[in-house]
Structures are given as structure tokens and as C-alpha cells.
């Protein structure tokens, strides 16, 4: 399973390879299976309404699809691009973002159209969205920031700069406007306390790829990765 979201009605959805899905209506106690019959490799899912989901797929980072489905996983619409897609974040029924290989797309019209953002230069993996303020990371180590919902992006870290430490970033999360963390594919965690301008490594505690990182209600971090790895970190 690669993508995970919670719909407004509390249903939890997971997406996976070959169009496979799991969903739970009782907070994860029991799960049911579903399938999208295009058999794509779905790596991200978001349900902006209780009856409509948006999933993104990749084929070796060479092709990606945005697929809209109903709760029975019947396809409503599909748009295919000639680059891979990595994740989707719908912040409301009308507005959302898709991250991909060298591109970021945004919709503001209920997913009827997806428009390219003026940002490039990395394989964009993850966003942390706080209203119109967004932090985004790329696999090559770049980190971007916007204060206006993506109209203008500032590159805080250039992952293509050979003078910087090389990080392959997988996921990013911010607690507030200053403090944030990003997880890497070699088990590293990096932290900033100045809004993303400078980053420092935590002592490494695993070599598993850490594919997601989230904040707990008490301020601790949870990070999960390959081989069933799950860690709690006290910042």
C-alpha cells in the first residue's frame, strides 16, 4: 500500500498496485477490498468529499495518471501525463495539488482542470499544507515554500547544488512557521528551526527508507518506512 487518506465521513482509504484498494469505515478495525479496473500503480489518494476520490499513479516515472473515482471505485475521469506522479493533496472539494516528476499541478475548479505551477527542478514527493502556506520537498533534496497557495514559489534548498549534502527526500512536515522535518530514503531525518532555510541531520537510527513523517498531538513525530519500520521521535 502506498497512498492513504481519510475522507470527510471518516472512511480510511489505502491505494496500491494494480488498481487495488483497501477501505475501512470503523477507524481501521476491519477492512474491505476494492479495485480500480485500469490496474494502475496508485501511489497517492485523497477523498475531498465522501463520494468522490482522486488517485495518482506512476509508471517508472515516465507516465502518470490522475484518476477520479466514486466510492465503488468506478472511474469517473482520467487524465494522463508523460511523467510520473507521486502524491495528491485535496485541501477542499474544489482545490488540490498533485506532485510529480519535475512538475506540480493545481486545481481550483473541482478537478475539472489541472494547471501547472511555476516550479520545477526536482522529482516532487510531498507537501505539507497550512492554508496558503505550503512546504514541498523533492527526491533530489530540494525544498520549496509558498505563502500564496502556489502562485509564487521560493526555493529554500537546491537539491542540485553539488556543494550541499545529498539528501533524497521522501516526506516533509512542519509544526509551525519555523520548525519542520523531512525524512529520507536512507533512514535520515533532517530538521529546520528557521522556516526551511537551514537544515541539520538527526543522529541516524536506521537505514530503512523513511517514506512518511507526521506530527503526533503531543508534538512527537512518527516516521514509517520500508520493512515495516515505525519510529517515534521526541524532537
N, C-alpha and C positions, 0 to 999 in steps of 0.2 A: 504494500500500500504506500502511496506517495503523497496524495493530497488529502487534506482534512478540513472540514468546516462545520459550523453549527448554524442551522437555518433559524429564522426568526421564531418558528414554532418550537424550537428546541431539538429538532431532529438532527442527529450527527451523521455526516456523510464522509465516506472514505472513497478515494478513487485509486485505480491500479491499472495494470497492463491488460491488454486485450479487451478493453471496454468494461472490465469487471468493477463492481462497486459493492460496498457494504453500507448499511444504514441502520441506525438504532433510534427507536422512539422512546426508550426508557433509560436515558442517560448512560448508555453503554452496557447495561446488564445483559441484554440479548441483542443479537444482530441478525439481519436478513440480507440476502444477496440480491444483486441486480446486475444487469448487463446492458451496455450500450452497443447496439449491433453494427457499429463500424469497426469494432475491435482495435481501437487505437490505444496508444500508450499514454494514459492520462496521468499527469504529474501534478495537477492542481485543480481544486474545485471550490466553488463558492455558490451559496444559495442566497441571493438577495431578497427573495420572497419565499413563502412556504411552498409555493407550487412551481417555481422555476429555478433551475440551476445552470451555472456556467462552468464548463470544464475546459482545460487546455491540455494539449498533447504535444509530444515531440517525436520526431523520427531522426535519431542520430544528429540532432541539432540542425538538420538540413531542411526540415519541413515541420510546420506546426499548425494546429487547428484550434479555433475557438468554437466549442460546441455548446449549444443551448438545449436543455432537456426539460421534460416535465418530471413529476415525481415517480412515474413509471419507467423513466429513462428512455422514453420515446424522443427522438431527435426533432427539435423544433426548427433549428437552423444550424448551419456550419459555415465557417469562413476559414480558408486555408491560406497559409503564408509560406514563402520559400525560406523560412528559417525556423528553428526550434523555439518552442515556448516553454517556460519554466514554472510560472505561477500566475494566479489570478486573485485579485482582491476587489470585491464589490463592496463599496462603503455605503451604498444605498441602492434601492431598486433602479435608479437612473444612472448612477455614477460608479465607475470602477476602472481598474488598471490591470493590464497584462504585461508581464515581464518576459523578455525573450533574448535570443542570441543577437546582440547588437541593436536591440530596439525595445522601446516601451510604447504601449498603446493605451489610449484612454477613451472611454465612452461617457457621454453626458446625456444621452437621449434614449435611455432604457435599452442599450445594447443594439440599437438599430445600426449604428456606425461606430467604428473604432478608428481613432485618429492617432498618427504617430506623434510622440512627444519629441521635443528638440533636445535629445540626449542620446549619446552613442559612445562607442569605445570600449564596451565590455559585454560579457555574457551575463545579463542582469538576472539575478536569482531571487531576491527577496526585498520586500518593502516593510517598513513599519510606519503606519499612517496615524497621525494625530490631527484630525481635521484637515486643514490645508497644508499643515507642515508634515513633510514626509522625508524619511531617510531611506536610502536604497543602496544595496551592495551588489557587486558583480563578482563572478568567479575569478577573474584575474586580479582582484584586490582593490578595485575602485569603489569609492563611496561617494554618493551624491546626496544633495539636500535641496529641498524646495520649500518655500514659505507660502506659495500661492497655488497649491494644487497641481503643480507641474507646468505652469506657464513659463517659469524660469527655473532652471536647474543650476546649482553650483557644485562643481567637483571639489570635494574636500580631500580626497585621496586619489592619486593617479596610480592605478594598478599596473600601468605600462611603463612606469618610471623605474629603470633598472637600478637606480641608486637607493630605492626603498626595499625594505624586507618584503619578500614574496609571500603573499597570502592568497589562498584560494577560498574565497568567502562563500558561505552557503546560506546564512540567515543572519538577520540583524534585528535588534530590539532596543528601544530607548525607554528609560524610565521617566525622563523629563527632558528639558531642552539642552541639558548639559551631559547627562550620564547615559551612555549606551554601550552595547556589547555586540560583537559579531562572532559567529562560530565558523570554523574552517574545516576543510576536508581531511586534514591530517591530525585532527584532535586538538587543535589550538583554539583558545578563546582570546580575543583582544578586547580592550576596554578604552573608552574615552571619557574624560570628565570636562571637556571643553567644547561639547557640541559636535565632535567629529573631526576637529582639525588635527588632533594628535592622538595616536593610539599606542597602547603598550600591551605586551603579552602577559597573560597569567602564566604561572608555572604549569607546564604541560602535565596532564594526568592520564592521557590515553592517546593511542594512535588511531583509534576509530574515527572515521569521518563523522563530524557532528553536523547533522543536516537541519536541525531546528533548535531554536533557543527562545524561551518565553519567560516572562516575569510571573512569579507567584504573588498572591495577595499580600504576603508579609515582606516582600522585597527580595526574597531569594530568587535564584534563577534555576530553571530546569532546562537541560540540554539533552537531546536524544540523537542517536546515530546508529551506525552500522553494527551488526552482530548483536542487536538487542540492547545496546548500550543506553543507559539513562542515568544522568548525574544531577545532583542538586548542588548548587554553588551558593555560598554565602558571600556576597560582594564585600 
